[in-house]
């Protein structure tokens, strides 16, 4: 039986997996998002997110399966473990290389992808701990469906609807559960249930702790956002204005918070800050999307 941890085989598998991601990006570029009546400048976001969803969905399913199956947390990598780890590693490697070739990379993008490559690459090279890695990634990705749904609803002009409020609450709950409990507890297993070389602990601990600290900062912002949403609800209740599920009530224009911050003709265009420059690159639009998600919980 072929051992994917052998150096030559591992290198060959890395090249093949990277090629698969390249093909996925190419195929995503042909998806006709224009037929969904999305703004032209928003379509590059969805092309990238479509490919990202493959990775996120895979790790959500993999994390659930790992949690429901008795595990030896520090077992040696099986061939299937290596394939899933390479999915993670080569996605960020391919995305980074393609972005650099197009001369569209920025500092925040580079730092994020560098940390992902360090964490994924070190887990591959150490030859064990795949179950812990899968569950940790599950904790980071569990809120992804909510993130994607919020993006879609904004683009479809449903920012002020009951459906968006419901999706946002689910997103907040999943984000808090994943980042505050699931991922940290899984990461803790690296030190309690596994025996690893010192270099691996140092290399892995630094970026993950940085991510945890940043996540806890966002959780504070989520708490503030929840309070703001409650204040908005009380204003709607006081003025007798209700949200609709699948459309926007024209009466929301009477609300003070709508007039003060969100009274814009096209919520998607303004919130993603791409109306002023529809020629932004895909990576720039993606980063603006990230910044928007940060601002949206303030």
C-alpha positions in Angstrom: 0.0 0.0 0.0 1.3 3.5 -0.9 2.4 5.6 2.1 1.5 9.3 1.5 4.0 10.3 4.2 7.0 9.2 2.1 8.8 12.4 0.9 8.4 11.8 -2.8 4.8 10.7 -2.6 3.9 13.6 -0.3 5.5 16.1 -2.7 3.6 14.5 -5.6 0.3 14.5 -3.7 0.9 18.2 -2.8 1.4 19.1 -6.5 -1.7 17.1 -7.5 -3.9 18.7 -4.8 -2.7 22.2 -5.7 -3.6 21.5 -9.3 -7.1 20.4 -8.1 -7.6 23.7 -6.3 -6.4 25.6 -9.4 -9.0 23.8 -11.4 -11.7 24.6 -8.8 -10.9 28.3 -8.9 -11.0 28.2 -12.7 -14.4 26.5 -12.8 -15.7 28.9 -10.2 -14.9 31.8 -12.5 -17.4 30.5 -15.0 -20.3 30.3 -12.5 -22.9 32.8 -13.9 -23.5 34.9 -10.8 -24.7 37.7 -13.0 -28.0 35.8 -13.6 -28.7 36.1 -9.9 -28.8 39.9 -10.4 -25.9 40.5 -8.0 -23.9 43.7 -8.5 -21.0 43.1 -10.9 -18.4 44.1 -8.3 -19.8 41.6 -5.9 -19.4 38.6 -8.1 -15.6 38.1 -7.5 -16.4 37.7 -3.8 -18.8 34.9 -4.5 -16.4 33.1 -6.8 -13.8 33.0 -4.0 -16.3 32.0 -1.4 -17.7 29.2 -3.5 -14.3 27.5 -3.5 -13.8 28.4 0.2 -17.1 26.6 1.0 -15.6 23.3 -0.3 -12.9 23.5 2.3 -15.1 24.8 5.1 -17.9 22.2 4.5 -15.3 19.4 4.4 -13.9 20.3 7.7 -17.3 20.8 9.4 -18.3 17.3 8.3 -14.8 15.9 9.2 -14.9 17.5 12.6 -18.3 16.1 13.5 -17.3 12.7 12.3 -14.1 12.9 14.4 -16.0 14.0 17.5 -18.5 11.1 17.2 -15.9 8.5 16.7 -13.6 7.2 19.5 -10.1 8.5 18.7 -6.5 8.0 19.6 -5.8 11.7 19.4 -2.0 11.4 18.7 -2.3 8.5 16.3 0.0 8.4 13.2 -1.4 9.9 10.0 -3.3 7.5 7.8 -3.4 8.2 4.1 -6.9 9.7 4.4 -5.6 12.0 7.1 -2.8 13.2 4.8 -5.3 13.9 2.0 -7.5 16.0 4.2 -4.5 17.8 5.7 -3.2 18.5 2.2 -6.6 19.9 1.3 -6.1 22.6 4.0 -2.4 23.2 3.2 -2.7 23.4 -0.6 -5.8 25.6 -0.6 -3.9 28.4 1.1 -0.7 27.7 -0.8 -2.5 27.8 -4.1 -4.5 30.9 -3.3 -1.4 32.7 -2.1 0.7 31.8 -5.2 -2.1 32.8 -7.6 -2.6 36.1 -5.8 1.2 36.9 -5.9 1.4 36.1 -9.6 -1.4 38.6 -10.2 0.4 41.1 -8.0 -2.8 41.5 -5.8 -1.5 40.4 -2.4 -1.6 42.6 0.6 -0.1 42.4 4.1 -3.1 41.1 6.0 -3.7 38.5 3.3 -0.1 37.3 3.5 -0.1 37.1 7.3 -3.3 35.1 7.4 -2.2 32.6 4.7 1.3 32.3 6.2 -0.2 31.4 9.6 -2.5 28.8 7.9 0.5 27.3 6.1 2.6 27.1 9.3 -0.2 25.3 11.2 -1.2 23.0 8.4 2.4 22.2 7.3 3.7 21.5 10.8 0.8 19.1 11.4 1.6 17.2 8.2 5.3 17.0 9.0 5.0 15.9 12.6 3.2 12.8 11.3 0.4 12.6 14.0 -2.4 14.5 15.7 -4.7 14.7 12.7 -7.9 14.2 14.8 -7.0 17.1 17.0 -6.4 19.3 13.9 -9.7 18.3 12.4 -11.7 19.2 15.5 -9.8 22.5 16.0 -10.6 23.4 12.4 -14.2 22.4 13.0 -14.3 24.9 15.8 -13.0 27.6 13.5 -15.3 26.7 10.6 -18.5 25.9 12.4 -19.8 29.5 11.9 -19.0 29.5 8.1 -22.6 28.7 6.9 -23.8 31.7 8.9 -21.0 33.9 7.5 -21.9 32.9 3.9 -25.6 33.3 4.5 -25.1 36.8 5.9 -23.1 37.8 2.8 -25.7 36.5 0.4 -28.6 38.2 2.2 -26.7 41.5 2.2 -26.1 41.1 -1.5 -29.8 40.4 -2.1 -30.8 43.5 -0.2 -32.3 41.7 2.8 -30.2 43.3 5.5 -33.4 44.6 7.2 -35.4 41.4 7.3 -36.4 38.8 9.9 -34.4 36.2 7.9 -31.2 38.2 8.2 -31.8 38.7 12.0 -32.3 35.0 12.5 -29.2 34.1 10.4 -27.1 36.7 12.3 -28.1 35.3 15.7 -27.3 31.7 14.6 -23.9 33.0 13.3 -23.1 34.7 16.6 -24.0 31.6 18.6 -22.0 29.3 16.4 -19.0 31.7 16.3 -19.0 32.0 20.1 -19.3 28.2 20.6 -16.6 27.4 18.1 -14.1 30.0 19.1 -14.6 30.1 22.8 -15.1 26.4 23.5 -14.7 23.8 20.7 -11.4 25.1 19.1 -9.6 25.9 22.4 -10.6 22.6 24.0 -9.5 20.7 21.0 -6.2 22.6 20.9 -5.8 21.8 24.6 -5.7 18.1 23.7 -2.3 18.7 22.0 -0.8 19.1 25.4 -2.9 16.7 27.5 -3.4 13.7 25.2 -0.5 13.8 22.9 3.3 13.7 23.0 4.9 16.0 20.5 8.4 17.4 19.8 9.1 20.8 21.3 9.5 22.5 17.8 6.0 21.4 16.9 4.5 22.9 20.1 6.3 26.2 19.6 5.5 26.5 15.9 1.8 25.6 16.5 1.2 27.4 19.7 2.2 30.9 18.6 -0.2 31.4 15.6 -3.1 29.6 17.3 -2.9 31.7 20.4 -2.9 34.8 18.2 -6.1 33.5 16.5 -7.7 32.8 19.8 -7.0 36.2 21.2 -8.4 37.8 18.1 -11.4 35.6 18.3 -12.1 36.6 21.9 -11.9 40.3 20.8 -14.6 39.6 18.2 -16.7 37.8 20.8 -16.8 41.0 22.8 -17.8 42.9 19.7 -20.5 40.3 19.1 -21.9 41.0 22.6 -21.9 44.7 21.8 -23.7 44.0 18.5 -26.3 41.9 20.3 -27.0 44.8 22.6 -27.3 47.1 19.6 -29.7 44.7 17.9 -31.9 44.7 21.0 -32.0 48.5 21.0 -33.0 48.4 17.3 -35.7 45.9 18.1 -37.1 48.1 20.9 -37.2 51.1 18.5 -39.1 49.0 15.9 -41.5 47.8 18.7 -42.0 51.4 19.9 -42.8 52.7 16.4 -44.9 49.6 15.4 -42.6 48.7 12.5 -42.0 45.1 11.8 -39.4 43.3 9.7 -40.6 41.0 6.9 -39.1 37.5 6.4 -38.2 37.6 2.7 -38.5 41.3 1.8 -37.8 44.7 3.3 -40.7 46.7 4.9 -40.6 50.2 3.3 -41.5 51.6 6.7 -38.0 50.8 8.0 -36.9 54.1 6.4 -38.6 55.8 9.4 -36.2 54.2 11.9 -33.5 56.4 13.4 -30.8 53.7 13.1 -31.7 53.2 9.4 -31.6 56.9 8.6 -28.4 57.4 10.6 -26.2 54.6 9.5 -27.8 52.3 7.0 -29.9 54.5 4.8 -28.2 53.6 1.5 -29.7 52.8 -1.9 -27.8 49.5 -2.3 -26.8 48.0 1.0 -24.5 45.5 -0.6 -22.5 48.1 -2.6 -22.0 50.4 0.3 -21.4 47.8 3.0 -18.6 46.1 1.0 -17.1 49.6 0.1 -16.8 48.7 -3.6 -19.1 51.3 -5.1 -16.3 53.8 -5.3 -14.0 51.5 -7.3 -15.7 48.6 -9.2 -12.3 47.6 -10.6 -11.0 46.2 -7.3 -9.2 42.9 -7.5 -10.8 39.8 -6.2 -8.5 39.7 -3.2 -9.1 43.4 -2.4 -12.9 42.8 -2.5 -12.4 39.7 -0.3 -10.4 41.7 2.3 -13.0 44.5 2.2 -15.6 41.8 2.8 -13.6 40.7 5.9 -13.4 44.2 7.1 -17.1 44.6 6.6 -17.7 41.5 8.8 -15.6 43.0 11.5 -17.4 46.3 11.3 -20.8 44.6 11.2 -20.5 43.4 14.7 -19.6 46.8 16.1 
